[in-house]
Amino acid sequence: MKIIPMLLAALLATGAATAQAQDGSERSWQYNAEFRAAQKELREKRLQKQQLEAQAQKTDRSKCAERKNGNG
């Protein structure tokens, strides 16, 4: 008769461990999704910054060329 309570305890422990692992996995998925979203946002901001810098350099070069030609 001692085996039934031990079996029940083992089943409950296994169920609890499975639930805890599943909860950890869900949190891991959520964390990874948030991390990927943040990384995507950073990439977009870097790209925008690079585009603005390239546009600024292009504008500066055209202004310098105008000054050289005596138009500025």
Buried (B, 14 or more C-beta within 10 A) or exposed (E): EEEEEEEEEEEEEEEEEEEEEEEEEEEEEEEEEEEEEEEEEEEEEEEEEEEEEEEEEEEEEEEEEEEEEEEE
